[in-house]
Amino acid sequence: MIHSCEDDDIDLSIDGRAIERLTEVTPAEVGPAESLSFARNVFIPLTTACRYTCTYCTYYDPPGEASLLSPEEVREICRKGADAGCTEALFTFGDDPDDRYDAIHDQLAEWGHDSIHTYLREACEIALAEGLLPHANPGDQTRQQMAEVADLNASMGVMLETTADIDAHSGSRRKEPGQRLATIRTAGELGVPFTTGILVGIGEDWEDRAESILAIRELHERYGHVQEVIVQPVSPNERWDRDPPSLETMRRTVAMARAGLPETISVQVPPNLARTRELLDCGVDDLGGVSPVTDDHVNPDYAWPALDELRAIADDAGVPLRERLPVYERYVDEHWLSEQVLETVSTVTSAKETRP
């Protein structure tokens, strides 16, 4: 049986037998990584506006309440991050927010921008000027929108979440899996090092999880651009009161991700959302971006762990902890990165090597 995913003209075929085999993977079939990595970042939510209204998400604010960071605010956050030794400027905003929010659209126009994406370019320029490497995570993007900013990013990302049609994405502004897959494909076509991931516990089943992992693998096999995959549990919040996925579910899902993805792709779990210590033997090798100066604006109820906590996690596992950049080392060349980003990589790397 061949399972086809053709939303948004994505020609993606996944063998149903491969899905079945992956659902049978257990933690006993994978092993712990030889080291753990993390990135030191500063979280910059350009706007809390979003065209979607996913029922598990606390990031977005309704029209009339959403904020938009000014260039001066972006610069101040970047400076604080650089002073704290951060290497990554993590830019987030909801999908096409200026399409739904008149106030956001009008403010962008006042600042000389015809879309949030051209403003993102200005924000990335600010980050580079302050010595940080931009990693933009702006949701669904067309080829034109991504091309607008790709040359100023060390890496980019979007959570696939799931290939399944789920109730949590329902409504008049439904999030379609095909749009997410198209964004991941576009990154590959443009040669952008990319981070993606799945959400666990939003209404998907085991076959959906396996299919999502295999869809990411197939896109990576075409373009070679996926650097890491996040396995993230959905967490209870003011909009989502269901129980989080069990530890057993997370262990099995992480093991499926490790078994289903190429070895070169890192498997990440966010240490502020998952029981990380109890997942390390399932193949986790990355703890994601952690900020010493800003909140996790996507999950504000769940504070980042301190660097000492990350060291303790690695020590308990008996493996070394290393700090990485937002772009993985194998992508640091002129094929993947622009000259401007490569220059900042060199500067940031030199500063990191001399840090006490």
C-alpha positions as CSV (number, residue, x, y, z in Angstrom):
1,M,0.0,0.0,0.0
2,I,1.3,3.5,-0.8
3,H,0.1,6.4,1.3
4,S,0.1,9.7,-0.7
5,C,0.1,13.2,0.7
6,E,-0.7,15.7,-2.1
7,D,-2.0,18.8,-0.3
8,D,-0.6,22.0,-1.7
9,D,0.9,20.0,-4.7
10,I,3.2,18.1,-2.4
11,D,4.0,14.9,-4.3
12,L,4.9,12.7,-1.3
13,S,4.4,8.9,-1.2
14,I,5.0,6.8,1.9
15,D,4.9,3.0,1.9
16,G,2.2,1.9,4.3
17,R,4.4,-1.0,5.3
18,A,7.1,1.4,6.4
19,I,4.5,3.2,8.5
20,E,3.5,-0.1,10.1
21,R,7.1,-1.1,10.8
22,L,7.9,2.2,12.4
23,T,4.9,2.0,14.7
24,E,6.4,-1.2,16.1
25,V,9.7,0.4,17.1
26,T,10.3,0.4,20.9
27,P,13.0,2.2,23.0
28,A,14.8,-1.1,23.4
29,E,15.7,-0.9,19.7
30,V,17.6,2.3,19.9
31,G,20.3,3.6,22.2
32,P,21.5,6.7,24.0
33,A,23.5,9.3,22.1
34,E,27.2,9.7,22.9
35,S,26.8,13.4,23.6
36,L,24.2,16.1,24.1
37,S,24.1,19.5,22.5
38,F,22.2,22.8,23.0
39,A,22.2,26.3,21.6
40,R,22.2,29.5,23.6
41,N,19.5,31.8,22.1
42,V,17.5,34.9,22.6
43,F,13.7,34.6,21.9
44,I,12.3,37.4,19.8
45,P,8.5,37.2,19.2
46,L,8.1,39.8,16.4
47,T,4.3,39.7,16.9
48,T,1.8,37.6,18.8
49,A,-0.7,37.8,15.9
50,C,-1.6,34.7,13.9
51,R,-4.1,33.8,11.2
52,Y,-4.7,30.4,12.9
53,T,-6.5,29.7,16.2
54,C,-5.2,26.3,17.1
55,T,-6.9,25.2,20.4
56,Y,-3.7,24.1,22.1
57,C,-1.7,27.3,21.4
58,T,-1.2,30.2,23.8
59,Y,1.2,32.1,21.6
60,Y,-1.4,34.1,19.6
61,D,-3.4,37.0,20.8
62,P,-6.7,38.0,19.3
63,P,-7.1,41.0,17.0
64,G,-6.9,44.2,19.1
65,E,-4.6,42.6,21.7
66,A,-1.6,41.4,19.6
67,S,1.7,43.3,19.9
68,L,4.4,44.0,17.4
69,L,8.0,44.6,18.4
70,S,9.6,47.8,17.1
71,P,13.0,47.8,15.5
72,E,14.4,49.5,18.6
73,E,12.9,46.7,20.8
74,V,14.4,44.1,18.6
75,R,17.8,45.7,18.8
76,E,17.6,45.9,22.6
77,I,16.7,42.2,23.0
78,C,19.5,41.3,20.6
79,R,22.1,43.3,22.6
80,K,21.0,41.7,25.8
81,G,21.3,38.3,24.2
82,A,24.8,39.0,22.8
83,D,25.9,40.3,26.2
84,A,24.7,37.1,27.8
85,G,26.7,35.0,25.3
86,C,23.9,33.9,23.1
87,T,24.6,33.0,19.5
88,E,21.1,32.6,18.1
89,A,18.3,35.2,17.5
90,L,15.1,33.1,17.4
91,F,12.5,35.0,15.5
92,T,8.9,33.9,15.8
93,F,5.5,35.1,14.7
94,G,2.2,33.6,13.8
95,D,1.4,32.6,10.2
96,D,0.7,35.7,8.0
97,P,-0.5,37.8,10.9
98,D,-0.8,41.0,8.8
99,D,-3.4,39.1,6.6
100,R,-5.9,39.0,9.5
101,Y,-4.9,41.9,11.9
102,D,-5.5,45.4,10.5
103,A,-3.5,47.1,13.2
104,I,-0.5,44.9,12.5
105,H,-0.8,45.6,8.8
106,D,-1.1,49.4,9.4
107,Q,1.9,49.5,11.8
108,L,4.0,47.6,9.3
109,A,3.0,50.1,6.5
110,E,3.9,53.0,8.8
111,W,7.4,51.5,9.2
112,G,7.7,51.1,5.4
113,H,6.9,47.5,5.1
114,D,4.3,45.8,2.9
115,S,4.4,42.5,4.8
116,I,5.7,40.9,8.0
117,H,8.2,39.1,5.9
118,T,10.0,42.3,4.7
119,Y,10.0,43.4,8.3
120,L,11.5,40.1,9.3
121,R,14.4,40.9,6.9
122,E,15.0,44.1,8.7
123,A,14.9,42.3,12.1
124,C,17.5,39.7,10.8
125,E,19.7,42.5,9.7
126,I,19.6,44.0,13.2
127,A,20.5,40.6,14.7
128,L,23.5,40.2,12.4
129,A,24.7,43.7,13.2
130,E,24.5,42.9,16.9
131,G,26.5,39.7,16.4
132,L,23.7,37.1,16.5
133,L,22.8,34.4,14.0
134,P,19.1,34.6,12.9
135,H,17.0,31.5,13.1
136,A,13.5,32.5,11.8
137,N,10.5,30.4,12.6
138,P,7.6,32.2,10.9
139,G,5.1,29.4,10.2
140,D,3.9,28.7,6.7
141,Q,5.8,30.5,4.0
142,T,5.5,30.7,0.3
143,R,8.7,30.5,-1.9
144,Q,8.7,34.2,-2.3
145,Q,8.3,34.9,1.4
146,M,11.1,32.5,2.4
147,A,13.4,33.8,-0.3
148,E,12.9,37.3,1.1
149,V,14.8,36.4,4.2
150,A,16.7,33.1,3.5
151,D,20.1,34.8,2.8
152,L,20.0,36.5,6.2
153,N,19.3,33.3,8.2
154,A,21.8,30.8,9.5
155,S,18.9,28.3,9.6
156,M,15.1,28.4,9.6
157,G,12.3,26.2,10.9
158,V,8.6,25.3,11.2
159,M,7.0,22.6,13.2
160,L,5.2,20.1,10.9
161,E,3.2,19.1,14.0
162,T,1.4,16.2,12.2
163,T,0.4,15.1,8.8
164,A,-3.0,14.2,10.2
165,D,-6.2,16.2,9.9
166,I,-7.1,16.8,13.5
167,D,-9.9,18.6,15.4
168,A,-7.4,20.8,17.1
169,H,-6.7,22.5,13.8
170,S,-10.4,22.9,12.8
171,G,-12.3,26.1,12.3
172,S,-12.7,28.7,9.6
173,R,-8.9,29.2,9.5
174,R,-7.9,25.5,9.5
175,K,-4.2,24.7,9.5
176,E,-3.5,22.2,6.7
177,P,-0.6,19.7,6.9
178,G,0.1,20.2,3.2
179,Q,1.0,23.8,3.8
180,R,3.6,22.8,6.4
181,L,5.0,20.2,4.2
182,A,5.2,22.7,1.3
183,T,7.2,25.0,3.6
184,I,9.7,22.3,4.5
185,R,10.0,21.4,0.8
186,T,10.6,25.1,-0.1
187,A,13.4,25.3,2.4
188,G,15.0,22.4,0.7
189,E,14.6,23.9,-2.8
190,L,16.2,27.2,-1.5
191,G,19.0,25.4,0.3
192,V,18.1,26.5,3.8
193,P,19.3,24.4,6.8
194,F,16.1,23.6,8.5
195,T,14.5,22.5,11.8
196,T,11.1,20.9,12.1
197,G,9.3,18.6,14.4
198,I,6.1,16.9,15.6
199,L,3.7,17.6,18.4
200,V,2.6,14.7,20.5
201,G,-0.9,14.6,22.0
202,I,-2.9,16.9,19.8
203,G,-5.3,14.2,18.6
204,E,-3.0,12.2,16.3
205,D,-2.5,8.4,16.5
206,W,0.5,6.1,16.2
207,E,0.2,5.8,12.4
208,D,0.0,9.6,12.1
209,R,3.2,9.9,14.2
210,A,5.0,7.4,12.0
211,E,3.8,9.0,8.8
212,S,4.9,12.5,10.0
213,I,8.4,11.2,10.8
214,L,8.7,9.4,7.4
215,A,7.4,12.5,5.5
216,I,10.2,14.5,7.1
217,R,12.7,11.8,6.1
218,E,11.5,11.8,2.5
219,L,11.8,15.5,2.1
220,H,15.3,15.4,3.7
221,E,16.4,12.6,1.4
222,R,15.4,14.9,-1.6
223,Y,17.3,18.0,-0.4
224,G,19.5,17.1,2.5
225,H,18.5,20.2,4.5
226,V,16.8,18.9,7.7
227,Q,19.3,19.3,10.6
228,E,17.1,18.4,13.6
229,V,13.6,17.1,14.4
230,I,11.9,18.1,17.7
231,V,9.6,15.7,19.4
232,Q,7.5,18.0,21.6
233,P,4.7,17.0,23.9
234,V,1.7,19.3,23.9
235,S,1.4,20.9,27.4
236,P,-1.7,21.9,29.4
237,N,-2.3,25.7,29.4
238,E,-5.1,28.2,29.6
239,R,-6.5,27.0,26.2
240,W,-5.7,23.3,26.4
241,D,-6.8,21.3,29.5
242,R,-6.3,17.8,28.2
243,D,-3.7,15.5,29.8
244,P,-0.2,15.6,28.3
245,P,1.1,12.5,26.6
246,S,2.3,9.9,29.0
247,L,6.0,9.1,29.5
248,E,5.5,5.8,27.8
249,T,4.0,7.6,24.8
250,M,6.9,10.0,24.6
251,R,9.5,7.3,25.0
252,R,8.1,5.3,22.2
253,T,7.6,8.3,19.9
254,V,11.2,9.5,20.5
255,A,12.5,6.0,19.7
256,M,10.4,6.0,16.5
257,A,11.9,9.3,15.5
258,R,15.5,8.1,16.1
259,A,14.8,4.8,14.2
260,G,12.9,6.5,11.3
261,L,15.3,9.4,10.6
262,P,18.8,9.4,9.1
263,E,21.6,9.4,11.7
264,T,22.7,12.8,10.6
265,I,19.4,14.4,11.8
266,S,19.4,15.2,15.5
267,V,16.5,14.3,17.6
268,Q,15.6,17.0,20.1
269,V,13.3,17.2,23.1
270,P,12.6,20.5,24.8
271,P,13.9,20.2,28.4
272,N,11.3,22.7,29.7
273,L,8.4,20.6,28.4
274,A,9.5,16.9,28.5
275,R,10.9,14.6,31.1
276,T,14.2,14.7,29.4
277,R,16.3,12.5,31.7
278,E,13.8,9.6,31.1
279,L,14.0,10.0,27.3
280,L,17.8,10.1,26.8
281,D,18.1,6.3,26.3
282,C,15.6,6.6,23.4
283,G,18.0,8.4,21.1
284,V,17.8,12.1,22.1
285,D,21.0,14.0,21.3
286,D,19.9,17.6,21.4
287,L,18.3,19.8,24.1
288,G,17.3,22.6,21.7
289,G,17.7,26.3,22.1
290,V,17.7,27.6,25.6
291,S,17.6,31.3,26.5
292,P,19.4,32.8,29.6
293,V,17.6,36.2,29.1
294,T,14.1,35.7,27.6
295,D,11.0,33.5,28.3
296,D,9.7,30.7,26.1
297,H,7.0,32.9,24.6
298,V,5.4,29.9,22.9
299,N,5.1,28.0,26.2
300,P,5.1,30.9,28.8
301,D,4.0,28.6,31.7
302,Y,7.1,26.5,31.3
303,A,10.4,28.2,32.2
304,W,13.7,27.4,30.4
305,P,16.1,25.3,32.6
306,A,19.3,27.0,33.6
307,L,22.5,26.0,32.0
308,D,23.5,24.2,35.2
309,E,20.4,22.0,34.8
310,L,21.5,21.1,31.3
311,R,24.9,20.2,32.6
312,A,23.3,18.1,35.3
313,I,21.1,16.2,32.7
314,A,24.3,15.4,30.7
315,D,26.2,14.4,33.8
316,D,23.5,12.1,34.9
317,A,23.6,10.4,31.5
318,G,27.4,10.2,31.6
319,V,27.9,12.1,28.4
320,P,29.5,15.4,27.5
321,L,27.4,18.5,26.9
322,R,28.5,20.8,24.0
323,E,27.2,24.2,22.9
324,R,26.3,24.5,19.2
325,L,25.3,27.2,16.8
326,P,21.7,27.5,15.4
327,V,23.2,26.0,12.2
328,Y,24.8,22.6,12.4
329,E,28.5,22.4,11.5
330,R,27.9,20.4,8.3
331,Y,26.0,23.3,6.7
332,V,28.6,25.9,7.4
333,D,29.8,26.6,3.9
334,E,29.0,28.7,0.9
335,H,26.6,26.2,-0.6
336,W,24.2,26.6,2.3
337,L,25.0,30.1,3.8
338,S,25.5,33.5,2.4
339,E,28.7,35.4,2.8
340,Q,27.2,37.7,5.4
341,V,26.0,34.9,7.5
342,L,29.3,33.0,7.2
343,E,31.2,36.1,8.4
344,T,28.9,36.2,11.5
345,V,29.4,32.5,12.1
346,S,33.2,33.1,12.1
347,T,32.9,36.0,14.5
348,V,30.5,34.2,16.8
349,T,32.6,31.0,16.8
350,S,35.7,32.9,17.7
351,A,33.9,34.7,20.6
352,K,32.5,31.4,21.9
353,E,36.0,29.8,21.9
354,T,37.3,32.6,24.1
355,R,34.4,32.6,26.5
356,P,35.3,31.6,30.0
